[in-house]
Amino acid sequence: MIEVKDLTKTYHLGSVDVHALQGVSFSIEDGEAVAIMGQSGSGKSTLMSILGCLDLPTSGQYFLDGRNIAELNDHDLATVRNRKIGFVFQQFNLLPRATVHRNVEMPLMYVGMSDKPARREINQRTDTTLEAVGLGTG
């Protein structure tokens, strides 16, 4: 479950304050699908950065599965990003020097699947995923 209460985000650009979010509150239940829509400059990307634990609000609270995100340390935030949050980005966010296979398998390695038996599973899951989207080698 996601719950945000009175989120604000203000960027200070020299002598100008840009209020990207002002008093945003909502909740999303487990299994619920939502869309965040709005005009360019309305704060969608700012909100997604906060929900994805990439940025913190200026004020307000964000709870993910009952945990106050502001109370998490960097390691805990990295774990949340790895295990609970996923994004489909508008632009490519691939490692340019890595192969497609390596870009797909990397998140599996971050969840502790890097020992030898798990390595075989990583390769199999990566191959299956690439096949499913028409990028397989077979």
N, CA, C and O atoms as a GROMACS GRO file, in nm:
protein
  552
    1MET      N    1   0.084  -0.118   0.000
    1MET     CA    2   0.000   0.000   0.000
    1MET      C    3   0.089   0.125   0.000
    1MET      O    4   0.192   0.130   0.066
    2ILE      N    5   0.046   0.223  -0.074
    2ILE     CA    6   0.113   0.353  -0.079
    2ILE      C    7   0.018   0.456  -0.020
    2ILE      O    8  -0.100   0.461  -0.054
    3GLU      N    9   0.072   0.536   0.070
    3GLU     CA   10  -0.006   0.646   0.126
    3GLU      C   11   0.081   0.770   0.134
    3GLU      O   12   0.189   0.767   0.193
    4VAL      N   13   0.034   0.878   0.075
    4VAL     CA   14   0.104   1.006   0.085
    4VAL      C   15   0.011   1.107   0.151
    4VAL      O   16  -0.109   1.112   0.123
    5LYS      N   17   0.070   1.187   0.238
    5LYS     CA   18  -0.007   1.285   0.314
    5LYS      C   19   0.056   1.422   0.301
    5LYS      O   20   0.167   1.445   0.349
    6ASP      N   21  -0.014   1.512   0.237
    6ASP     CA   22   0.024   1.653   0.228
    6ASP      C   23   0.167   1.673   0.177
    6ASP      O   24   0.242   1.753   0.232
    7LEU      N   25   0.203   1.599   0.069
    7LEU     CA   26   0.338   1.611   0.013
    7LEU      C   27   0.356   1.746  -0.055
    7LEU      O   28   0.270   1.794  -0.129
    8THR      N   29   0.471   1.806  -0.028
    8THR     CA   30   0.512   1.924  -0.103
    8THR      C   31   0.656   1.902  -0.148
    8THR      O   32   0.733   1.831  -0.084
    9LYS      N   33   0.690   1.964  -0.258
    9LYS     CA   34   0.828   1.964  -0.306
    9LYS      C   35   0.854   2.100  -0.368
    9LYS      O   36   0.786   2.142  -0.461
   10THR      N   37   0.954   2.167  -0.313
   10THR     CA   38   0.992   2.298  -0.362
   10THR      C   39   1.138   2.293  -0.405
   10THR      O   40   1.225   2.249  -0.329
   11TYR      N   41   1.164   2.338  -0.526
   11TYR     CA   42   1.300   2.350  -0.576
   11TYR      C   43   1.341   2.496  -0.567
   11TYR      O   44   1.264   2.585  -0.604
   12HIS      N   45   1.460   2.520  -0.518
   12HIS     CA   46   1.512   2.656  -0.505
   12HIS      C   47   1.610   2.679  -0.620
   12HIS      O   48   1.720   2.624  -0.621
   13LEU      N   49   1.570   2.761  -0.714
   13LEU     CA   50   1.652   2.791  -0.831
   13LEU      C   51   1.696   2.937  -0.821
   13LEU      O   52   1.627   3.028  -0.869
   14GLY      N   53   1.811   2.959  -0.759
   14GLY     CA   54   1.857   3.095  -0.736
   14GLY      C   55   1.762   3.164  -0.640
   14GLY      O   56   1.741   3.118  -0.528
   15SER      N   57   1.707   3.274  -0.684
   15SER     CA   58   1.614   3.349  -0.598
   15SER      C   59   1.468   3.309  -0.621
   15SER      O   60   1.377   3.368  -0.564
   16VAL      N   61   1.447   3.208  -0.706
   16VAL     CA   62   1.311   3.166  -0.740
   16VAL      C   63   1.281   3.031  -0.674
   16VAL      O   64   1.361   2.938  -0.681
   17ASP      N   65   1.166   3.021  -0.610
   17ASP     CA   66   1.116   2.894  -0.556
   17ASP      C   67   1.014   2.837  -0.652
   17ASP      O   68   0.916   2.903  -0.686
   18VAL      N   69   1.036   2.713  -0.695
   18VAL     CA   70   0.942   2.645  -0.783
   18VAL      C   71   0.870   2.540  -0.699
   18VAL      O   72   0.932   2.447  -0.647
   19HIS      N   73   0.740   2.554  -0.685
   19HIS     CA   74   0.658   2.463  -0.606
   19HIS      C   75   0.604   2.353  -0.699
   19HIS      O   76   0.500   2.368  -0.762
   20ALA      N   77   0.679   2.242  -0.704
   20ALA     CA   78   0.643   2.134  -0.795
   20ALA      C   79   0.525   2.053  -0.743
   20ALA      O   80   0.442   2.008  -0.822
   21LEU      N   81   0.516   2.035  -0.612
   21LEU     CA   82   0.403   1.965  -0.549
   21LEU      C   83   0.355   2.050  -0.433
   21LEU      O   84   0.434   2.107  -0.358
   22GLN      N   85   0.223   2.059  -0.420
   22GLN     CA   86   0.166   2.138  -0.312
   22GLN      C   87   0.050   2.063  -0.248
   22GLN      O   88  -0.061   2.064  -0.300
   23GLY      N   89   0.076   1.999  -0.135
   23GLY     CA   90  -0.030   1.936  -0.056
   23GLY      C   91  -0.093   1.814  -0.121
   23GLY      O   92  -0.215   1.798  -0.114
   24VAL      N   93  -0.014   1.727  -0.182
   24VAL     CA   94  -0.067   1.609  -0.250
   24VAL      C   95  -0.092   1.499  -0.147
   24VAL      O   96  -0.004   1.464  -0.068
   25SER      N   97  -0.214   1.445  -0.149
   25SER     CA   98  -0.252   1.336  -0.059
   25SER      C   99  -0.333   1.232  -0.135
   25SER      O  100  -0.425   1.267  -0.209
   26PHE      N  101  -0.300   1.105  -0.117
   26PHE     CA  102  -0.378   0.995  -0.175
   26PHE      C  103  -0.327   0.865  -0.118
   26PHE      O  104  -0.224   0.860  -0.052
   27SER      N  105  -0.402   0.759  -0.145
   27SER     CA  106  -0.355   0.625  -0.108
   27SER      C  107  -0.385   0.531  -0.224
   27SER      O  108  -0.481   0.549  -0.299
   28ILE      N  109  -0.300   0.428  -0.235
   28ILE     CA  110  -0.316   0.325  -0.337
   28ILE      C  111  -0.311   0.192  -0.265
   28ILE      O  112  -0.213   0.160  -0.198
   29GLU      N  113  -0.416   0.115  -0.277
   29GLU     CA  114  -0.424  -0.015  -0.211
   29GLU      C  115  -0.344  -0.119  -0.288
   29GLU      O  116  -0.322  -0.104  -0.408
   30ASP      N  117  -0.302  -0.224  -0.220
   30ASP     CA  118  -0.234  -0.336  -0.285
   30ASP      C  119  -0.320  -0.389  -0.399
   30ASP      O  120  -0.440  -0.411  -0.381
   31GLY      N  121  -0.261  -0.409  -0.515
   31GLY     CA  122  -0.331  -0.463  -0.630
   31GLY      C  123  -0.408  -0.360  -0.711
   31GLY      O  124  -0.459  -0.393  -0.818
   32GLU      N  125  -0.417  -0.239  -0.665
   32GLU     CA  126  -0.489  -0.133  -0.735
   32GLU      C  127  -0.398  -0.074  -0.843
   32GLU      O  128  -0.279  -0.054  -0.821
   33ALA      N  129  -0.454  -0.047  -0.960
   33ALA     CA  130  -0.381   0.016  -1.070
   33ALA      C  131  -0.425   0.161  -1.081
   33ALA      O  132  -0.544   0.191  -1.078
   34VAL      N  133  -0.329   0.250  -1.094
   34VAL     CA  134  -0.360   0.392  -1.106
   34VAL      C  135  -0.276   0.452  -1.219
   34VAL      O  136  -0.175   0.396  -1.260
   35ALA      N  137  -0.320   0.566  -1.267
   35ALA     CA  138  -0.244   0.643  -1.365
   35ALA      C  139  -0.225   0.783  -1.308
   35ALA      O  140  -0.316   0.841  -1.250
   36ILE      N  141  -0.106   0.834  -1.326
   36ILE     CA  142  -0.077   0.971  -1.285
   36ILE      C  143  -0.069   1.053  -1.411
   36ILE      O  144   0.020   1.036  -1.494
   37MET      N  145  -0.166   1.142  -1.426
   37MET     CA  146  -0.179   1.219  -1.549
   37MET      C  147  -0.182   1.368  -1.518
   37MET      O  148  -0.223   1.408  -1.409
   38GLY      N  149  -0.139   1.447  -1.613
   38GLY     CA  150  -0.144   1.591  -1.597
   38GLY      C  151  -0.063   1.659  -1.705
   38GLY      O  152   0.009   1.595  -1.782
   39GLN      N  153  -0.078   1.790  -1.709
   39GLN     CA  154  -0.007   1.870  -1.807
   39GLN      C  155   0.143   1.869  -1.780
   39GLN      O  156   0.187   1.838  -1.670
   40SER      N  157   0.219   1.902  -1.882
   40SER     CA  158   0.362   1.918  -1.866
   40SER      C  159   0.390   2.021  -1.757
   40SER      O  160   0.331   2.129  -1.757
   41GLY      N  161   0.480   1.987  -1.665
   41GLY     CA  162   0.513   2.079  -1.558
   41GLY      C  163   0.423   2.071  -1.437
   41GLY      O  164   0.434   2.153  -1.345
   42SER      N  165   0.331   1.973  -1.435
   42SER     CA  166   0.236   1.966  -1.324
   42SER      C  167   0.288   1.888  -1.203
   42SER      O  168   0.219   1.882  -1.101
   43GLY      N  169   0.408   1.829  -1.212
   43GLY     CA  170   0.467   1.761  -1.098
   43GLY      C  171   0.465   1.610  -1.104
   43GLY      O  172   0.500   1.544  -1.006
   44LYS      N  173   0.426   1.553  -1.219
   44LYS     CA  174   0.419   1.406  -1.230
   44LYS      C  175   0.555   1.341  -1.207
   44LYS      O  176   0.565   1.247  -1.128
   45SER      N  177   0.657   1.389  -1.273
   45SER     CA  178   0.790   1.331  -1.259
   45SER      C  179   0.844   1.351  -1.118
   45SER      O  180   0.911   1.263  -1.064
   46THR      N  181   0.818   1.464  -1.060
   46THR     CA  182   0.860   1.490  -0.922
   46THR      C  183   0.793   1.392  -0.828
   46THR      O  184   0.858   1.336  -0.740
   47LEU      N  185   0.664   1.371  -0.844
   47LEU     CA  186   0.592   1.275  -0.761
   47LEU      C  187   0.646   1.135  -0.779
   47LEU      O  188   0.664   1.063  -0.681
   48MET      N  189   0.672   1.095  -0.903
   48MET     CA  190   0.725   0.961  -0.929
   48MET      C  191   0.864   0.943  -0.868
   48MET      O  192   0.897   0.834  -0.821
   49SER      N  193   0.945   1.048  -0.869
   49SER     CA  194   1.077   1.039  -0.806
   49SER      C  195   1.066   1.018  -0.656
   49SER      O  196   1.146   0.946  -0.596
   50ILE      N  197   0.967   1.079  -0.595
   50ILE     CA  198   0.944   1.060  -0.451
   50ILE      C  199   0.890   0.920  -0.425
   50ILE      O  200   0.937   0.851  -0.335
   51LEU      N  201   0.791   0.878  -0.504
   51LEU     CA  202   0.733   0.745  -0.485
   51LEU      C  203   0.836   0.635  -0.511
   51LEU      O  204   0.830   0.529  -0.450
   52GLY      N  205   0.930   0.660  -0.601
   52GLY     CA  206   1.034   0.564  -0.633
   52GLY      C  207   1.154   0.569  -0.539
   52GLY      O  208   1.255   0.503  -0.562
   53CYS      N  209   1.142   0.649  -0.433
   53CYS     CA  210   1.249   0.662  -0.333
   53CYS      C  211   1.378   0.716  -0.393
   53CYS      O  212   1.487   0.682  -0.346
   54LEU      N  213   1.366   0.798  -0.495
   54LEU     CA  214   1.482   0.862  -0.556
   54LEU      C  215   1.502   1.003  -0.504
   54LEU      O  216   1.610   1.060  -0.518
   55ASP      N  217   1.397   1.059  -0.443
   55ASP     CA  218   1.401   1.195  -0.392
   55ASP      C  219   1.311   1.201  -0.268
   55ASP      O  220   1.225   1.115  -0.249
   56LEU      N  221   1.331   1.300  -0.187
   56LEU     CA  222   1.249   1.320  -0.068
   56LEU      C  223   1.162   1.443  -0.084
   56LEU      O  224   1.203   1.539  -0.150
   57PRO      N  225   1.042   1.443  -0.026
   57PRO     CA  226   0.959   1.563  -0.032
   57PRO      C  227   1.017   1.672   0.057
   57PRO      O  228   1.093   1.644   0.150
   58THR      N  229   0.981   1.795   0.028
   58THR     CA  230   1.018   1.906   0.115
   58THR      C  231   0.944   1.894   0.247
   58THR      O  232   1.000   1.919   0.354
   59SER      N  233   0.817   1.854   0.239
   59SER     CA  234   0.738   1.828   0.360
   59SER      C  235   0.631   1.726   0.326
   59SER      O  236   0.609   1.693   0.210
   60GLY      N  237   0.564   1.677   0.429
   60GLY     CA  238   0.463   1.575   0.411
   60GLY      C  239   0.520   1.438   0.441
   60GLY      O  240   0.638   1.426   0.475
   61GLN      N  241   0.437   1.336   0.428
   61GLN     CA  242   0.479   1.201   0.462
   61GLN      C  243   0.445   1.104   0.349
   61GLN      O  244   0.344   1.118   0.279
   62TYR      N  245   0.533   1.005   0.333
   62TYR     CA  246   0.514   0.898   0.235
   62TYR      C  247   0.534   0.766   0.308
   62TYR      O  248   0.640   0.739   0.363
   63PHE      N  249   0.429   0.684   0.307
   63PHE     CA  250   0.433   0.551   0.369
   63PHE      C  251   0.421   0.446   0.260
   63PHE      O  252   0.332   0.452   0.176
   64LEU      N  253   0.510   0.349   0.263
   64LEU     CA  254   0.505   0.235   0.172
   64LEU      C  255   0.493   0.110   0.257
   64LEU      O  256   0.582   0.079   0.336
   65ASP      N  257   0.383   0.039   0.241
   65ASP     CA  258   0.355  -0.078   0.324
   65ASP      C  259   0.366  -0.046   0.472
   65ASP      O  260   0.418  -0.126   0.550
   66GLY      N  261   0.319   0.072   0.510
   66GLY     CA  262   0.316   0.113   0.650
   66GLY      C  263   0.445   0.172   0.704
   66GLY      O  264   0.449   0.216   0.818
   67ARG      N  265   0.550   0.172   0.622
   67ARG     CA  266   0.679   0.227   0.667
   67ARG      C  267   0.696   0.370   0.617
   67ARG      O  268   0.675   0.399   0.500
   68ASN      N  269   0.735   0.457   0.708
   68ASN     CA  270   0.761   0.596   0.673
   68ASN      C  271   0.895   0.601   0.600
   68ASN      O  272   0.999   0.575   0.659
   69ILE      N  273   0.891   0.635   0.473
   69ILE     CA  274   1.010   0.634   0.389
   69ILE      C  275   1.117   0.731   0.441
   69ILE      O  276   1.236   0.706   0.425
   70ALA      N  277   1.076   0.840   0.502
   70ALA     CA  278   1.172   0.938   0.553
   70ALA      C  279   1.259   0.882   0.664
   70ALA      O  280   1.365   0.937   0.693
   71GLU      N  281   1.218   0.773   0.727
   71GLU     CA  282   1.293   0.714   0.837
   71GLU      C  283   1.394   0.608   0.790
   71GLU      O  284   1.468   0.553   0.871
   72LEU      N  285   1.397   0.578   0.659
   72LEU     CA  286   1.485   0.473   0.608
   72LEU      C  287   1.623   0.529   0.576
   72LEU      O  288   1.636   0.642   0.529
   73ASN      N  289   1.726   0.449   0.601
   73ASN     CA  290   1.862   0.488   0.564
   73ASN      C  291   1.886   0.454   0.417
   73ASN      O  292   1.800   0.395   0.351
   74ASP      N  293   2.003   0.489   0.366
   74ASP     CA  294   2.034   0.468   0.224
   74ASP      C  295   2.027   0.320   0.186
   74ASP      O  296   1.976   0.286   0.079
   75HIS      N  297   2.076   0.233   0.271
   75HIS     CA  298   2.073   0.089   0.243
   75HIS      C  299   1.929   0.039   0.234
   75HIS      O  300   1.894  -0.036   0.143
   76ASP      N  301   1.845   0.081   0.330
   76ASP     CA  302   1.704   0.040   0.328
   76ASP      C  303   1.632   0.095   0.206
   76ASP      O  304   1.548   0.026   0.148
   77LEU      N  305   1.663   0.217   0.167
   77LEU     CA  306   1.602   0.276   0.047
   77LEU      C  307   1.641   0.197  -0.078
   77LEU      O  308   1.558   0.174  -0.166
   78ALA      N  309   1.768   0.157  -0.085
   78ALA     CA  310   1.813   0.077  -0.199
   78ALA      C  311   1.739  -0.056  -0.203
   78ALA      O  312   1.703  -0.104  -0.311
   79THR      N  313   1.716  -0.116  -0.088
   79THR     CA  314   1.642  -0.242  -0.081
   79THR      C  315   1.498  -0.222  -0.127
   79THR      O  316   1.445  -0.306  -0.200
   80VAL      N  317   1.435  -0.115  -0.085
   80VAL     CA  318   1.298  -0.084  -0.128
   80VAL      C  319   1.294  -0.067  -0.279
   80VAL      O  320   1.206  -0.122  -0.346
   81ARG      N  321   1.388   0.009  -0.334
   81ARG     CA  322   1.391   0.031  -0.480
   81ARG      C  323   1.410  -0.100  -0.554
   81ARG      O  324   1.355  -0.119  -0.662
   82ASN      N  325   1.488  -0.191  -0.498
   82ASN     CA  326   1.518  -0.317  -0.564
   82ASN      C  327   1.403  -0.416  -0.555
   82ASN      O  328   1.381  -0.493  -0.648
   83ARG      N  329   1.330  -0.416  -0.445
   83ARG     CA  330   1.232  -0.522  -0.421
   83ARG      C  331   1.087  -0.480  -0.429
   83ARG      O  332   0.999  -0.564  -0.443
   84LYS      N  333   1.059  -0.349  -0.420
   84LYS     CA  334   0.919  -0.307  -0.411
   84LYS      C  335   0.876  -0.208  -0.519
   84LYS      O  336   0.757  -0.196  -0.547
   85ILE      N  337   0.971  -0.137  -0.579
   85ILE     CA  338   0.937  -0.030  -0.672
   85ILE      C  339   0.988  -0.066  -0.811
   85ILE      O  340   1.102  -0.111  -0.825
   86GLY      N  341   0.907  -0.045  -0.912
   86GLY     CA  342   0.949  -0.065  -1.050
   86GLY      C  343   0.898   0.048  -1.137
   86GLY      O  344   0.790   0.101  -1.114
   87PHE      N  345   0.976   0.084  -1.235
   87PHE     CA  346   0.940   0.191  -1.327
   87PHE      C  347   0.948   0.142  -1.470
   87PHE      O  348   1.030   0.057  -1.502
   88VAL      N  349   0.864   0.195  -1.554
   88VAL     CA  350   0.880   0.186  -1.699
   88VAL      C  351   0.908   0.329  -1.743
   88VAL      O  352   0.819   0.414  -1.743
   89PHE      N  353   1.032   0.354  -1.781
   89PHE     CA  354   1.075   0.490  -1.814
   89PHE      C  355   1.037   0.526  -1.958
   89PHE      O  356   1.025   0.439  -2.044
   90GLN      N  357   1.020   0.654  -1.982
   90GLN     CA  358   0.990   0.702  -2.117
   90GLN      C  359   1.114   0.691  -2.206
   90GLN      O  360   1.102   0.661  -2.325
   91GLN      N  361   1.230   0.714  -2.149
   91GLN     CA  362   1.354   0.705  -2.224
   91GLN      C  363   1.430   0.580  -2.180
   91GLN      O  364   1.402   0.523  -2.075
   92PHE      N  365   1.524   0.540  -2.261
   92PHE     CA  366   1.603   0.422  -2.228
   92PHE      C  367   1.694   0.452  -2.109
   92PHE      O  368   1.756   0.558  -2.104
   93ASN      N  369   1.701   0.360  -2.016
   93ASN     CA  370   1.791   0.372  -1.902
   93ASN      C  371   1.874   0.245  -1.893
   93ASN      O  372   1.877   0.178  -1.789
   94LEU      N  373   1.940   0.213  -2.003
   94LEU     CA  374   2.024   0.094  -2.010
   94LEU      C  375   2.170   0.134  -1.992
   94LEU      O  376   2.208   0.249  -2.017
   95LEU      N  377   2.250   0.038  -1.950
   95LEU     CA  378   2.394   0.062  -1.943
   95LEU      C  379   2.448   0.049  -2.085
   95LEU      O  380   2.445  -0.060  -2.142
   96PRO      N  381   2.499   0.157  -2.143
   96PRO     CA  382   2.534   0.157  -2.285
   96PRO      C  383   2.646   0.060  -2.324
   96PRO      O  384   2.651   0.016  -2.438
   97ARG      N  385   2.734   0.026  -2.231
   97ARG     CA  386   2.846  -0.062  -2.265
   97ARG      C  387   2.815  -0.208  -2.234
   97ARG      O  388   2.898  -0.296  -2.258
   98ALA      N  389   2.695  -0.235  -2.182
   98ALA     CA  390   2.657  -0.373  -2.149
   98ALA      C  391   2.566  -0.429  -2.258
   98ALA      O  392   2.496  -0.354  -2.327
   99THR      N  393   2.568  -0.559  -2.272
   99THR     CA  394   2.480  -0.625  -2.369
   99THR      C  395   2.336  -0.618  -2.319
   99THR      O  396   2.311  -0.586  -2.203
  100VAL      N  397   2.242  -0.650  -2.407
  100VAL     CA  398   2.102  -0.656  -2.368
  100VAL      C  399   2.085  -0.760  -2.257
  100VAL      O  400   2.017  -0.736  -2.158
  101HIS      N  401   2.148  -0.875  -2.276
  101HIS     CA  402   2.139  -0.982  -2.176
  101HIS      C  403   2.186  -0.932  -2.040
  101HIS      O  404   2.121  -0.957  -1.939
  102ARG      N  405   2.298  -0.863  -2.036
  102ARG     CA  406   2.354  -0.812  -1.910
  102ARG      C  407   2.263  -0.709  -1.846
  102ARG      O  408   2.245  -0.710  -1.724
  103ASN      N  409   2.203  -0.620  -1.926
  103ASN     CA  410   2.111  -0.519  -1.873
  103ASN      C  411   1.988  -0.584  -1.810
  103ASN      O  412   1.937  -0.535  -1.709
  104VAL      N  413   1.941  -0.694  -1.867
  104VAL     CA  414   1.822  -0.761  -1.815
  104VAL      C  415   1.856  -0.843  -1.690
  104VAL      O  416   1.777  -0.848  -1.596
  105GLU      N  417   1.972  -0.906  -1.688
  105GLU     CA  418   2.006  -0.993  -1.576
  105GLU      C  419   2.052  -0.917  -1.451
  105GLU      O  420   2.046  -0.970  -1.341
  106MET      N  421   2.098  -0.795  -1.467
  106MET     CA  422   2.156  -0.722  -1.355
  106MET      C  423   2.064  -0.707  -1.233
  106MET      O  424   2.111  -0.727  -1.122
  107PRO      N  425   1.936  -0.673  -1.249
  107PRO     CA  426   1.850  -0.664  -1.130
  107PRO      C  427   1.840  -0.795  -1.052
  107PRO      O  428   1.827  -0.793  -0.930
  108LEU      N  429   1.847  -0.907  -1.121
  108LEU     CA  430   1.841  -1.036  -1.051
  108LEU      C  431   1.965  -1.058  -0.965
  108LEU      O  432   1.958  -1.120  -0.860
  109MET      N  433   2.076  -1.006  -1.010
  109MET     CA  434   2.199  -1.020  -0.931
  109MET      C  435   2.192  -0.936  -0.804
  109MET      O  436   2.249  -0.974  -0.702
  110TYR      N  437   2.122  -0.824  -0.809
  110TYR     CA  438   2.111  -0.737  -0.692
  110TYR      C  439   2.024  -0.797  -0.583
  110TYR      O  440   2.034  -0.757  -0.467
  111VAL      N  441   1.940  -0.893  -0.617
  111VAL     CA  442   1.855  -0.954  -0.515
  111VAL      C  443   1.919  -1.079  -0.456
  111VAL      O  444   1.851  -1.161  -0.395
  112GLY      N  445   2.048  -1.092  -0.473
  112GLY     CA  446   2.120  -1.200  -0.407
  112GLY      C  447   2.125  -1.330  -0.484
  112GLY      O  448   2.142  -1.436  -0.424
  113MET      N  449   2.111  -1.324  -0.615
  113MET     CA  450   2.114  -1.445  -0.696
  113MET      C  451   2.248  -1.456  -0.769
  113MET      O  452   2.250  -1.490  -0.887
  114SER      N  453   2.359  -1.429  -0.701
  114SER     CA  454   2.487  -1.428  -0.770
  114SER      C  455   2.574  -1.552  -0.742
  114SER      O  456   2.682  -1.564  -0.799
  115ASP      N  457   2.528  -1.643  -0.656
  115ASP     CA  458   2.607  -1.765  -0.635
  115ASP      C  459   2.591  -1.857  -0.755
  115ASP      O  460   2.504  -1.835  -0.839
  116LYS      N  461   2.674  -1.961  -0.765
  116LYS     CA  462   2.676  -2.047  -0.886
  116LYS      C  463   2.542  -2.109  -0.920
  116LYS      O  464   2.498  -2.097  -1.035
  117PRO      N  465   2.472  -2.177  -0.826
  117PRO     CA  466   2.342  -2.235  -0.864
  117PRO      C  467   2.242  -2.128  -0.910
  117PRO      O  468   2.166  -2.150  -1.004
  118ALA      N  469   2.245  -2.014  -0.844
  118ALA     CA  470   2.153  -1.907  -0.882
  118ALA      C  471   2.191  -1.848  -1.017
  118ALA      O  472   2.104  -1.801  -1.092
  119ARG      N  473   2.318  -1.849  -1.049
  119ARG     CA  474   2.365  -1.795  -1.177
  119ARG      C  475   2.299  -1.864  -1.295
  119ARG      O  476   2.263  -1.799  -1.394
  120ARG      N  477   2.282  -1.995  -1.286
  120ARG     CA  478   2.213  -2.070  -1.392
  120ARG      C  479   2.067  -2.023  -1.402
  120ARG      O  480   2.013  -2.007  -1.511
  121GLU      N  481   2.004  -2.002  -1.286
  121GLU     CA  482   1.865  -1.956  -1.286
  121GLU      C  483   1.855  -1.816  -1.345
  121GLU      O  484   1.761  -1.786  -1.419
  122ILE      N  485   1.952  -1.731  -1.312
  122ILE     CA  486   1.953  -1.595  -1.369
  122ILE      C  487   1.959  -1.603  -1.521
  122ILE      O  488   1.882  -1.536  -1.590
  123ASN      N  489   2.050  -1.683  -1.575
  123ASN     CA  490   2.063  -1.697  -1.721
  123ASN      C  491   1.933  -1.748  -1.783
  123ASN      O  492   1.890  -1.698  -1.886
  124GLN      N  493   1.871  -1.846  -1.719
  124GLN     CA  494   1.747  -1.902  -1.772
  124GLN      C  495   1.635  -1.798  -1.768
  124GLN      O  496   1.562  -1.782  -1.866
  125ARG      N  497   1.621  -1.729  -1.656
  125ARG     CA  498   1.516  -1.627  -1.645
  125ARG      C  499   1.538  -1.513  -1.743
  125ARG      O  500   1.443  -1.461  -1.802
  126THR      N  501   1.663  -1.473  -1.760
  126THR     CA  502   1.695  -1.366  -1.854
  126THR      C  503   1.662  -1.409  -1.996
  126THR      O  504   1.600  -1.333  -2.071
  127ASP      N  505   1.704  -1.529  -2.035
  127ASP     CA  506   1.673  -1.581  -2.169
  127ASP      C  507   1.523  -1.588  -2.192
  127ASP      O  508   1.475  -1.547  -2.298
  128THR      N  509   1.449  -1.638  -2.095
  128THR     CA  510   1.303  -1.650  -2.106
  128THR      C  511   1.239  -1.512  -2.123
  128THR      O  512   1.149  -1.494  -2.205
  129THR      N  513   1.286  -1.416  -2.045
  129THR     CA  514   1.231  -1.280  -2.053
  129THR      C  515   1.259  -1.219  -2.189
  129THR      O  516   1.169  -1.160  -2.250
  130LEU      N  517   1.381  -1.231  -2.238
  130LEU     CA  518   1.415  -1.177  -2.369
  130LEU      C  519   1.336  -1.244  -2.481
  130LEU      O  520   1.294  -1.176  -2.575
  131GLU      N  521   1.316  -1.374  -2.472
  131GLU     CA  522   1.234  -1.447  -2.570
  131GLU      C  523   1.091  -1.392  -2.570
  131GLU      O  524   1.031  -1.374  -2.676
  132ALA      N  525   1.038  -1.365  -2.452
  132ALA     CA  526   0.898  -1.320  -2.439
  132ALA      C  527   0.873  -1.187  -2.509
  132ALA      O  528   0.762  -1.159  -2.553
  133VAL      N  529   0.978  -1.104  -2.519
  133VAL     CA  530   0.960  -0.974  -2.585
  133VAL      C  531   1.025  -0.970  -2.723
  133VAL      O  532   1.045  -0.863  -2.780
  134GLY      N  533   1.057  -1.086  -2.776
  134GLY     CA  534   1.110  -1.096  -2.912
  134GLY      C  535   1.256  -1.059  -2.927
  134GLY      O  536   1.300  -1.025  -3.036
  135LEU      N  537   1.333  -1.065  -2.818
  135LEU     CA  538   1.474  -1.032  -2.825
  135LEU      C  539   1.565  -1.150  -2.795
  135LEU      O  540   1.684  -1.133  -2.768
  136GLY      N  541   1.508  -1.269  -2.800
  136GLY     CA  542   1.586  -1.389  -2.772
  136GLY      C  543   1.682  -1.423  -2.884
  136GLY      O  544   1.672  -1.371  -2.995
  137THR      N  545   1.774  -1.510  -2.854
  137THR     CA  546   1.873  -1.552  -2.953
  137THR      C  547   1.833  -1.679  -3.026
  137THR      O  548   1.897  -1.717  -3.124
  138GLY      N  549   1.726  -1.745  -2.979
  138GLY     CA  550   1.689  -1.872  -3.038
  138GLY      C  551   1.577  -1.864  -3.129
  138GLY      O  552   1.536  -1.965  -3.185
   0.00000   0.00000   0.00000
